[in-house]
């Protein structure tokens, strides 16, 4: 093996609309929801439903939600992703590029950007800590698809997941502790992960086991008792059963169980986005308070914090030198 091959990192996240408008959201959702890893229904059934009903109705509604969280620099997920890329590149002193699974910058763009800088070995880091076929595997598919159009395929290292990596657990714990110092600590910490259809898990997806493991390790790191932490799933879509317990239904019931002071954290999201800032911090807070809750504290994602960059560096560093 040539030990002098230049190394680079491709950071991957889901992606985001280019702007908070109906047409932009429609383009993004069309690409996202057309991926068979995300929705595995038969194409003859799903495509007419998606393009004929779901996108025309859902896109304008989702665009309004994006407008409520849009930052001066753009979509929160993109803003934080760009900052993560810049900080990690500065930390590692090697090329780092962004490649979104859907939308721009595309996976192909990210890979070509690295190759344009002379990179011959690429470490692909999907920023999904817990493995799921609907996310991490979809990244692998997209990388493979992108490479088909390239005359030279680089050496690849694909980091499948990091749900139990010590640096990740430490970063999560520090984020929670910092929030407690400034906001105070509630009666219980609710860890809300993005849901997937239960059918996916029944067919072998390890995602729920990874979520549970992350929550258990976070509990241990924070020194919490079992009654001080809970795990739920958010963002379900459609009518079929998804992983339970559901975040919104849980928050609706907690005040009646005398849990009226709650902290909510989303460990599976590497950047704040629509699902955290609007769905959790706004919609789910309203559900909880309407049900009799008194204090709802949302703990932000790791975003571009120093602890997050430390974690990324710790995960990537072992792969920087060839064996």
DOTI-361261 format. One record per residue (C-alpha): residue number from 1; residue in three letters; chain; x, y, z. Coordinates in nm, 2 decimals. Each point is the difference from the previous one (the first is absolute). Example, Ala and Ser with C-alpha at 12.3 -4.5 7.8 and 13.67 -1.06 7.14 Angstrom:
<recs>
+-----+------+-------+--------+--------+--------+
!  nr ! rest ! kette !     px !     py !     pz !
+-----+------+-------+--------+--------+--------+
!   1 !  Ala !     A !   1.23 !  -0.45 !   0.78 !
!   2 !  Ser !     A !   0.14 !   0.34 !  -0.07 !
+-----+------+-------+--------+--------+--------+
</recs>
This chain:
<recs>
+-----+------+-------+--------+--------+--------+
!  nr ! rest ! kette !     px !     py !     pz !
+-----+------+-------+--------+--------+--------+
!   1 !  Unk !     A !   0.00 !   0.00 !   0.00 !
!   2 !  Unk !     A !   0.12 !   0.35 !  -0.08 !
!   3 !  Unk !     A !   0.04 !   0.18 !   0.34 !
!   4 !  Unk !     A !   0.03 !   0.34 !  -0.17 !
!   5 !  Unk !     A !  -0.36 !   0.01 !  -0.14 !
!   6 !  Unk !     A !  -0.17 !   0.32 !   0.09 !
!   7 !  Unk !     A !  -0.30 !  -0.06 !   0.24 !
!   8 !  Unk !     A !  -0.32 !   0.20 !   0.02 !
!   9 !  Unk !     A !  -0.33 !  -0.02 !   0.19 !
!  10 !  Unk !     A !  -0.35 !   0.01 !  -0.14 !
!  11 !  Unk !     A !  -0.26 !   0.11 !   0.26 !
!  12 !  Unk !     A !  -0.35 !  -0.11 !  -0.10 !
!  13 !  Unk !     A !  -0.34 !   0.11 !   0.13 !
!  14 !  Unk !     A !  -0.35 !  -0.03 !  -0.12 !
!  15 !  Unk !     A !  -0.03 !   0.33 !  -0.18 !
!  16 !  Unk !     A !  -0.24 !   0.29 !  -0.01 !
!  17 !  Unk !     A !  -0.20 !   0.21 !  -0.24 !
!  18 !  Unk !     A !   0.20 !   0.29 !  -0.16 !
!  19 !  Unk !     A !  -0.26 !   0.25 !   0.12 !
!  20 !  Unk !     A !  -0.32 !   0.00 !   0.21 !
!  21 !  Unk !     A !  -0.24 !   0.01 !  -0.30 !
!  22 !  Unk !     A !  -0.26 !  -0.25 !  -0.13 !
!  23 !  Unk !     A !   0.19 !  -0.08 !  -0.32 !
!  24 !  Unk !     A !   0.33 !  -0.05 !   0.18 !
!  25 !  Unk !     A !  -0.15 !  -0.22 !   0.26 !
!  26 !  Unk !     A !  -0.18 !  -0.20 !  -0.26 !
!  27 !  Unk !     A !   0.32 !  -0.07 !  -0.19 !
!  28 !  Unk !     A !   0.17 !  -0.11 !   0.32 !
!  29 !  Unk !     A !  -0.28 !  -0.22 !   0.13 !
!  30 !  Unk !     A !  -0.04 !  -0.15 !  -0.34 !
!  31 !  Unk !     A !   0.36 !  -0.12 !   0.00 !
!  32 !  Unk !     A !  -0.01 !  -0.11 !   0.36 !
!  33 !  Unk !     A !  -0.33 !  -0.19 !   0.00 !
!  34 !  Unk !     A !   0.08 !  -0.16 !  -0.33 !
!  35 !  Unk !     A !   0.30 !  -0.19 !   0.15 !
!  36 !  Unk !     A !  -0.10 !  -0.37 !   0.05 !
!  37 !  Unk !     A !   0.20 !  -0.01 !   0.32 !
!  38 !  Unk !     A !  -0.23 !   0.27 !   0.14 !
!  39 !  Unk !     A !  -0.33 !  -0.13 !  -0.13 !
!  40 !  Unk !     A !   0.01 !  -0.36 !  -0.12 !
!  41 !  Unk !     A !  -0.35 !  -0.02 !  -0.15 !
!  42 !  Unk !     A !  -0.05 !  -0.12 !  -0.35 !
!  43 !  Unk !     A !   0.08 !   0.28 !  -0.25 !
!  44 !  Unk !     A !  -0.32 !  -0.05 !  -0.19 !
!  45 !  Unk !     A !  -0.19 !   0.07 !   0.32 !
!  46 !  Unk !     A !   0.22 !   0.26 !   0.16 !
!  47 !  Unk !     A !   0.10 !   0.22 !  -0.29 !
!  48 !  Unk !     A !  -0.35 !   0.11 !  -0.10 !
!  49 !  Unk !     A !  -0.09 !   0.06 !   0.37 !
!  50 !  Unk !     A !   0.32 !   0.19 !   0.06 !
!  51 !  Unk !     A !  -0.01 !   0.23 !  -0.31 !
!  52 !  Unk !     A !  -0.38 !   0.02 !  -0.03 !
!  53 !  Unk !     A !  -0.10 !   0.06 !   0.36 !
!  54 !  Unk !     A !   0.27 !   0.02 !   0.26 !
!  55 !  Unk !     A !   0.24 !   0.25 !  -0.16 !
!  56 !  Unk !     A !  -0.26 !   0.25 !  -0.12 !
!  57 !  Unk !     A !  -0.17 !   0.00 !   0.34 !
!  58 !  Unk !     A !   0.30 !  -0.04 !   0.23 !
!  59 !  Unk !     A !   0.25 !   0.23 !  -0.16 !
!  60 !  Unk !     A !  -0.17 !   0.33 !   0.07 !
!  61 !  Unk !     A !  -0.06 !  -0.10 !   0.36 !
!  62 !  Unk !     A !   0.35 !  -0.11 !   0.06 !
!  63 !  Unk !     A !   0.13 !   0.32 !  -0.17 !
!  64 !  Unk !     A !  -0.18 !   0.20 !   0.27 !
!  65 !  Unk !     A !   0.16 !  -0.20 !   0.27 !
!  66 !  Unk !     A !   0.35 !   0.05 !  -0.15 !
!  67 !  Unk !     A !  -0.07 !   0.38 !  -0.01 !
!  68 !  Unk !     A !  -0.06 !  -0.01 !   0.38 !
!  69 !  Unk !     A !   0.36 !  -0.13 !   0.07 !
!  70 !  Unk !     A !   0.20 !   0.14 !  -0.30 !
!  71 !  Unk !     A !   0.32 !   0.18 !   0.11 !
!  72 !  Unk !     A !   0.15 !   0.30 !  -0.17 !
!  73 !  Unk !     A !   0.27 !  -0.23 !  -0.15 !
!  74 !  Unk !     A !  -0.25 !  -0.26 !  -0.12 !
!  75 !  Unk !     A !  -0.15 !  -0.33 !   0.12 !
!  76 !  Unk !     A !   0.13 !  -0.08 !   0.35 !
!  77 !  Unk !     A !   0.11 !  -0.35 !  -0.11 !
!  78 !  Unk !     A !   0.21 !   0.15 !  -0.28 !
!  79 !  Unk !     A !   0.13 !   0.28 !   0.21 !
!  80 !  Unk !     A !   0.13 !  -0.23 !   0.27 !
!  81 !  Unk !     A !   0.12 !  -0.26 !  -0.26 !
!  82 !  Unk !     A !   0.22 !   0.27 !  -0.16 !
!  83 !  Unk !     A !   0.14 !   0.10 !   0.33 !
!  84 !  Unk !     A !   0.07 !  -0.36 !   0.09 !
!  85 !  Unk !     A !   0.19 !  -0.05 !  -0.33 !
!  86 !  Unk !     A !   0.21 !   0.31 !   0.05 !
!  87 !  Unk !     A !   0.09 !  -0.07 !   0.37 !
!  88 !  Unk !     A !   0.08 !  -0.37 !  -0.07 !
!  89 !  Unk !     A !   0.22 !   0.09 !  -0.29 !
!  90 !  Unk !     A !   0.18 !   0.25 !   0.22 !
!  91 !  Unk !     A !   0.04 !  -0.26 !   0.27 !
!  92 !  Unk !     A !   0.13 !  -0.28 !  -0.22 !
!  93 !  Unk !     A !   0.19 !   0.21 !  -0.25 !
!  94 !  Unk !     A !  -0.13 !  -0.21 !  -0.29 !
!  95 !  Unk !     A !  -0.27 !   0.06 !  -0.26 !
!  96 !  Unk !     A !  -0.36 !  -0.04 !   0.13 !
!  97 !  Unk !     A !  -0.30 !   0.03 !  -0.23 !
!  98 !  Unk !     A !  -0.38 !  -0.01 !   0.04 !
!  99 !  Unk !     A !  -0.22 !  -0.24 !  -0.19 !
! 100 !  Unk !     A !  -0.38 !  -0.01 !   0.06 !
! 101 !  Unk !     A !  -0.20 !  -0.31 !  -0.07 !
! 102 !  Unk !     A !  -0.27 !   0.22 !  -0.14 !
! 103 !  Unk !     A !   0.02 !   0.35 !  -0.14 !
! 104 !  Unk !     A !   0.32 !   0.20 !  -0.03 !
! 105 !  Unk !     A !   0.29 !  -0.03 !   0.04 !
! 106 !  Unk !     A !  -0.05 !  -0.34 !  -0.14 !
! 107 !  Unk !     A !   0.21 !  -0.31 !   0.08 !
! 108 !  Unk !     A !   0.15 !   0.01 !  -0.34 !
! 109 !  Unk !     A !   0.10 !   0.37 !   0.05 !
! 110 !  Unk !     A !   0.17 !  -0.09 !   0.33 !
! 111 !  Unk !     A !   0.19 !  -0.29 !  -0.14 !
! 112 !  Unk !     A !   0.12 !   0.20 !  -0.30 !
! 113 !  Unk !     A !   0.10 !   0.29 !   0.22 !
! 114 !  Unk !     A !   0.23 !  -0.23 !   0.20 !
! 115 !  Unk !     A !   0.14 !  -0.16 !  -0.31 !
! 116 !  Unk !     A !   0.06 !   0.34 !  -0.15 !
! 117 !  Unk !     A !   0.23 !   0.07 !   0.30 !
! 118 !  Unk !     A !   0.20 !  -0.31 !  -0.08 !
! 119 !  Unk !     A !  -0.17 !  -0.22 !   0.26 !
! 120 !  Unk !     A !   0.04 !  -0.38 !  -0.07 !
! 121 !  Unk !     A !  -0.13 !  -0.14 !   0.32 !
! 122 !  Unk !     A !  -0.34 !   0.12 !   0.13 !
! 123 !  Unk !     A !  -0.14 !  -0.06 !   0.34 !
! 124 !  Unk !     A !  -0.38 !   0.02 !  -0.02 !
! 125 !  Unk !     A !  -0.16 !   0.10 !   0.33 !
! 126 !  Unk !     A !  -0.39 !   0.00 !  -0.01 !
! 127 !  Unk !     A !  -0.11 !   0.22 !   0.29 !
! 128 !  Unk !     A !  -0.26 !  -0.26 !   0.10 !
! 129 !  Unk !     A !   0.13 !  -0.14 !   0.33 !
! 130 !  Unk !     A !  -0.25 !  -0.29 !   0.01 !
! 131 !  Unk !     A !   0.00 !  -0.23 !  -0.30 !
! 132 !  Unk !     A !  -0.32 !  -0.04 !  -0.21 !
! 133 !  Unk !     A !  -0.06 !  -0.13 !  -0.34 !
! 134 !  Unk !     A !  -0.20 !   0.32 !  -0.07 !
! 135 !  Unk !     A !   0.30 !   0.23 !   0.07 !
! 136 !  Unk !     A !   0.35 !  -0.15 !   0.02 !
! 137 !  Unk !     A !  -0.07 !  -0.27 !  -0.26 !
! 138 !  Unk !     A !  -0.16 !   0.27 !  -0.22 !
! 139 !  Unk !     A !   0.33 !   0.19 !   0.02 !
! 140 !  Unk !     A !   0.20 !  -0.31 !  -0.11 !
! 141 !  Unk !     A !  -0.24 !  -0.04 !  -0.29 !
! 142 !  Unk !     A !   0.05 !   0.36 !  -0.11 !
! 143 !  Unk !     A !   0.38 !  -0.01 !   0.03 !
! 144 !  Unk !     A !   0.00 !  -0.31 !  -0.22 !
! 145 !  Unk !     A !  -0.23 !   0.16 !  -0.25 !
! 146 !  Unk !     A !   0.21 !   0.31 !  -0.01 !
! 147 !  Unk !     A !   0.32 !  -0.19 !  -0.06 !
! 148 !  Unk !     A !  -0.15 !  -0.17 !  -0.31 !
! 149 !  Unk !     A !   0.05 !   0.32 !  -0.20 !
! 150 !  Unk !     A !   0.37 !   0.05 !   0.11 !
! 151 !  Unk !     A !   0.29 !  -0.13 !  -0.20 !
! 152 !  Unk !     A !   0.21 !  -0.06 !   0.31 !
! 153 !  Unk !     A !  -0.15 !  -0.15 !   0.31 !
! 154 !  Unk !     A !   0.18 !   0.11 !   0.32 !
! 155 !  Unk !     A !   0.08 !  -0.23 !   0.29 !
! 156 !  Unk !     A !  -0.29 !   0.02 !   0.24 !
! 157 !  Unk !     A !  -0.05 !  -0.04 !   0.37 !
! 158 !  Unk !     A !  -0.37 !   0.00 !   0.09 !
! 159 !  Unk !     A !  -0.07 !   0.07 !   0.37 !
! 160 !  Unk !     A !  -0.33 !  -0.18 !   0.04 !
! 161 !  Unk !     A !  -0.11 !   0.14 !   0.34 !
! 162 !  Unk !     A !   0.13 !   0.13 !   0.33 !
! 163 !  Unk !     A !  -0.30 !  -0.05 !   0.24 !
! 164 !  Unk !     A !   0.22 !  -0.13 !   0.29 !
! 165 !  Unk !     A !   0.33 !   0.18 !  -0.07 !
! 166 !  Unk !     A !   0.14 !   0.14 !   0.32 !
! 167 !  Unk !     A !   0.07 !   0.34 !  -0.15 !
! 168 !  Unk !     A !  -0.36 !   0.02 !  -0.12 !
! 169 !  Unk !     A !  -0.15 !  -0.09 !   0.34 !
! 170 !  Unk !     A !   0.23 !   0.25 !   0.17 !
! 171 !  Unk !     A !  -0.10 !   0.28 !  -0.24 !
! 172 !  Unk !     A !  -0.37 !  -0.08 !   0.06 !
! 173 !  Unk !     A !   0.05 !   0.00 !   0.38 !
! 174 !  Unk !     A !   0.19 !   0.33 !  -0.01 !
! 175 !  Unk !     A !  -0.28 !   0.16 !  -0.21 !
! 176 !  Unk !     A !  -0.26 !  -0.11 !   0.26 !
! 177 !  Unk !     A !   0.21 !   0.12 !   0.29 !
! 178 !  Unk !     A !   0.06 !   0.34 !  -0.15 !
! 179 !  Unk !     A !  -0.37 !   0.04 !  -0.06 !
! 180 !  Unk !     A !  -0.07 !  -0.09 !   0.36 !
! 181 !  Unk !     A !   0.24 !   0.26 !   0.12 !
! 182 !  Unk !     A !  -0.17 !   0.28 !  -0.20 !
! 183 !  Unk !     A !  -0.36 !  -0.12 !  -0.01 !
! 184 !  Unk !     A !  -0.04 !  -0.22 !   0.31 !
! 185 !  Unk !     A !  -0.07 !  -0.37 !   0.02 !
! 186 !  Unk !     A !  -0.34 !  -0.15 !  -0.04 !
! 187 !  Unk !     A !  -0.16 !  -0.30 !   0.16 !
! 188 !  Unk !     A !   0.09 !  -0.22 !  -0.29 !
! 189 !  Unk !     A !   0.21 !   0.01 !  -0.33 !
! 190 !  Unk !     A !  -0.20 !  -0.11 !  -0.30 !
! 191 !  Unk !     A !   0.22 !  -0.13 !  -0.29 !
! 192 !  Unk !     A !  -0.20 !   0.03 !  -0.32 !
! 193 !  Unk !     A !   0.14 !  -0.19 !  -0.31 !
! 194 !  Unk !     A !  -0.13 !   0.02 !  -0.35 !
! 195 !  Unk !     A !  -0.24 !  -0.28 !  -0.06 !
! 196 !  Unk !     A !  -0.02 !  -0.27 !  -0.27 !
! 197 !  Unk !     A !  -0.28 !  -0.23 !  -0.09 !
! 198 !  Unk !     A !  -0.02 !  -0.29 !   0.24 !
! 199 !  Unk !     A !   0.00 !  -0.23 !  -0.30 !
! 200 !  Unk !     A !   0.36 !   0.10 !  -0.08 !
! 201 !  Unk !     A !   0.11 !  -0.12 !   0.35 !
! 202 !  Unk !     A !  -0.20 !  -0.32 !  -0.03 !
! 203 !  Unk !     A !   0.19 !  -0.07 !  -0.32 !
! 204 !  Unk !     A !   0.33 !   0.04 !   0.17 !
! 205 !  Unk !     A !   0.09 !   0.37 !   0.02 !
! 206 !  Unk !     A !   0.22 !   0.04 !   0.31 !
! 207 !  Unk !     A !  -0.10 !   0.36 !   0.05 !
! 208 !  Unk !     A !  -0.21 !  -0.04 !   0.32 !
! 209 !  Unk !     A !   0.28 !  -0.20 !   0.17 !
! 210 !  Unk !     A !   0.25 !   0.28 !  -0.08 !
! 211 !  Unk !     A !  -0.24 !   0.27 !   0.13 !
! 212 !  Unk !     A !  -0.05 !  -0.20 !   0.32 !
! 213 !  Unk !     A !   0.38 !  -0.05 !   0.04 !
! 214 !  Unk !     A !   0.07 !   0.37 !  -0.04 !
! 215 !  Unk !     A !  -0.26 !   0.08 !   0.26 !
! 216 !  Unk !     A !   0.13 !  -0.25 !   0.25 !
! 217 !  Unk !     A !   0.36 !   0.13 !  -0.04 !
! 218 !  Unk !     A !  -0.11 !   0.36 !   0.03 !
! 219 !  Unk !     A !  -0.19 !  -0.10 !   0.32 !
! 220 !  Unk !     A !   0.31 !  -0.15 !   0.14 !
! 221 !  Unk !     A !   0.22 !   0.29 !  -0.10 !
! 222 !  Unk !     A !  -0.24 !   0.25 !   0.16 !
! 223 !  Unk !     A !  -0.05 !  -0.22 !   0.31 !
! 224 !  Unk !     A !  -0.37 !   0.00 !  -0.04 !
! 225 !  Unk !     A !  -0.25 !  -0.25 !   0.15 !
! 226 !  Unk !     A !  -0.24 !  -0.19 !  -0.23 !
! 227 !  Unk !     A !  -0.28 !   0.22 !   0.11 !
! 228 !  Unk !     A !   0.20 !   0.31 !  -0.11 !
! 229 !  Unk !     A !   0.03 !  -0.08 !  -0.37 !
! 230 !  Unk !     A !  -0.23 !  -0.13 !  -0.27 !
! 231 !  Unk !     A !   0.02 !  -0.07 !  -0.37 !
! 232 !  Unk !     A !  -0.26 !   0.07 !  -0.27 !
! 233 !  Unk !     A !  -0.03 !   0.03 !  -0.38 !
! 234 !  Unk !     A !  -0.12 !   0.30 !  -0.20 !
! 235 !  Unk !     A !  -0.08 !   0.11 !  -0.36 !
! 236 !  Unk !     A !  -0.22 !  -0.29 !  -0.11 !
! 237 !  Unk !     A !  -0.16 !   0.03 !  -0.34 !
! 238 !  Unk !     A !  -0.30 !  -0.19 !  -0.15 !
! 239 !  Unk !     A !  -0.24 !  -0.23 !   0.16 !
! 240 !  Unk !     A !   0.20 !  -0.32 !   0.07 !
! 241 !  Unk !     A !   0.14 !  -0.07 !   0.35 !
! 242 !  Unk !     A !   0.34 !   0.15 !   0.07 !
! 243 !  Unk !     A !   0.24 !  -0.07 !   0.29 !
! 244 !  Unk !     A !  -0.15 !   0.09 !   0.34 !
! 245 !  Unk !     A !  -0.04 !   0.17 !   0.24 !
! 246 !  Unk !     A !  -0.08 !   0.31 !  -0.21 !
! 247 !  Unk !     A !   0.15 !   0.32 !   0.12 !
! 248 !  Unk !     A !  -0.32 !   0.21 !  -0.03 !
! 249 !  Unk !     A !  -0.23 !  -0.25 !   0.16 !
! 250 !  Unk !     A !   0.25 !  -0.04 !   0.29 !
! 251 !  Unk !     A !   0.03 !   0.37 !   0.06 !
! 252 !  Unk !     A !  -0.38 !   0.02 !   0.00 !
! 253 !  Unk !     A !  -0.02 !  -0.25 !   0.28 !
! 254 !  Unk !     A !   0.28 !   0.10 !   0.23 !
! 255 !  Unk !     A !  -0.17 !   0.29 !   0.19 !
! 256 !  Unk !     A !  -0.27 !  -0.24 !   0.11 !
! 257 !  Unk !     A !   0.28 !  -0.22 !   0.14 !
! 258 !  Unk !     A !   0.13 !   0.30 !   0.21 !
! 259 !  Unk !     A !   0.29 !   0.06 !  -0.24 !
! 260 !  Unk !     A !  -0.05 !   0.37 !  -0.08 !
! 261 !  Unk !     A !   0.36 !   0.11 !  -0.02 !
! 262 !  Unk !     A !   0.18 !  -0.17 !  -0.29 !
! 263 !  Unk !     A !   0.32 !   0.03 !  -0.21 !
! 264 !  Unk !     A !  -0.02 !  -0.12 !  -0.36 !
! 265 !  Unk !     A !   0.32 !  -0.10 !  -0.19 !
! 266 !  Unk !     A !   0.04 !  -0.14 !  -0.35 !
! 267 !  Unk !     A !   0.32 !  -0.21 !   0.00 !
! 268 !  Unk !     A !  -0.05 !  -0.15 !  -0.35 !
! 269 !  Unk !     A !   0.01 !   0.34 !  -0.17 !
! 270 !  Unk !     A !   0.35 !   0.14 !  -0.07 !
! 271 !  Unk !     A !  -0.14 !   0.35 !  -0.08 !
! 272 !  Unk !     A !  -0.31 !   0.19 !   0.10 !
! 273 !  Unk !     A !  -0.26 !  -0.01 !  -0.28 !
! 274 !  Unk !     A !  -0.37 !   0.01 !  -0.08 !
! 275 !  Unk !     A !  -0.06 !  -0.32 !   0.21 !
! 276 !  Unk !     A !   0.17 !   0.15 !   0.31 !
! 277 !  Unk !     A !  -0.07 !   0.37 !  -0.02 !
! 278 !  Unk !     A !  -0.35 !  -0.01 !  -0.13 !
! 279 !  Unk !     A !  -0.14 !  -0.34 !   0.09 !
! 280 !  Unk !     A !   0.16 !  -0.04 !   0.34 !
! 281 !  Unk !     A !   0.06 !   0.35 !   0.13 !
! 282 !  Unk !     A !  -0.33 !   0.14 !  -0.13 !
! 283 !  Unk !     A !  -0.26 !  -0.27 !  -0.08 !
! 284 !  Unk !     A !   0.09 !  -0.24 !   0.27 !
! 285 !  Unk !     A !   0.05 !   0.27 !   0.26 !
! 286 !  Unk !     A !  -0.35 !   0.13 !  -0.07 !
! 287 !  Unk !     A !  -0.14 !  -0.36 !   0.04 !
! 288 !  Unk !     A !   0.18 !  -0.04 !   0.34 !
! 289 !  Unk !     A !  -0.10 !   0.34 !   0.13 !
! 290 !  Unk !     A !  -0.36 !  -0.03 !  -0.11 !
! 291 !  Unk !     A !  -0.02 !  -0.33 !   0.19 !
! 292 !  Unk !     A !   0.10 !   0.16 !   0.32 !
! 293 !  Unk !     A !   0.38 !   0.02 !  -0.02 !
! 294 !  Unk !     A !   0.18 !   0.28 !   0.17 !
! 295 !  Unk !     A !   0.36 !   0.01 !  -0.12 !
! 296 !  Unk !     A !   0.12 !  -0.13 !  -0.34 !
! 297 !  Unk !     A !   0.36 !   0.04 !  -0.07 !
! 298 !  Unk !     A !   0.14 !  -0.10 !  -0.34 !
! 299 !  Unk !     A !   0.37 !  -0.08 !  -0.01 !
! 300 !  Unk !     A !   0.15 !   0.09 !  -0.33 !
! 301 !  Unk !     A !   0.19 !  -0.25 !  -0.22 !
! 302 !  Unk !     A !   0.38 !  -0.02 !   0.00 !
! 303 !  Unk !     A !   0.01 !   0.22 !  -0.32 !
! 304 !  Unk !     A !   0.34 !   0.16 !  -0.04 !
! 305 !  Unk !     A !   0.10 !  -0.01 !   0.36 !
! 306 !  Unk !     A !   0.37 !  -0.07 !   0.09 !
! 307 !  Unk !     A !  -0.11 !  -0.33 !   0.16 !
! 308 !  Unk !     A !  -0.16 !  -0.11 !  -0.33 !
! 309 !  Unk !     A !   0.31 !   0.08 !  -0.20 !
! 310 !  Unk !     A !   0.21 !  -0.18 !   0.26 !
! 311 !  Unk !     A !  -0.23 !  -0.30 !  -0.04 !
! 312 !  Unk !     A !   0.02 !   0.00 !  -0.38 !
! 313 !  Unk !     A !   0.38 !   0.03 !   0.02 !
! 314 !  Unk !     A !   0.02 !  -0.29 !   0.24 !
! 315 !  Unk !     A !  -0.22 !  -0.22 !  -0.23 !
! 316 !  Unk !     A !   0.19 !   0.09 !  -0.32 !
! 317 !  Unk !     A !   0.36 !   0.01 !   0.13 !
! 318 !  Unk !     A !   0.06 !  -0.38 !   0.02 !
! 319 !  Unk !     A !  -0.07 !  -0.02 !  -0.37 !
! 320 !  Unk !     A !   0.24 !   0.28 !  -0.11 !
! 321 !  Unk !     A !   0.30 !  -0.23 !  -0.02 !
! 322 !  Unk !     A !  -0.01 !  -0.31 !  -0.21 !
! 323 !  Unk !     A !   0.05 !  -0.33 !   0.18 !
+-----+------+-------+--------+--------+--------+
</recs>
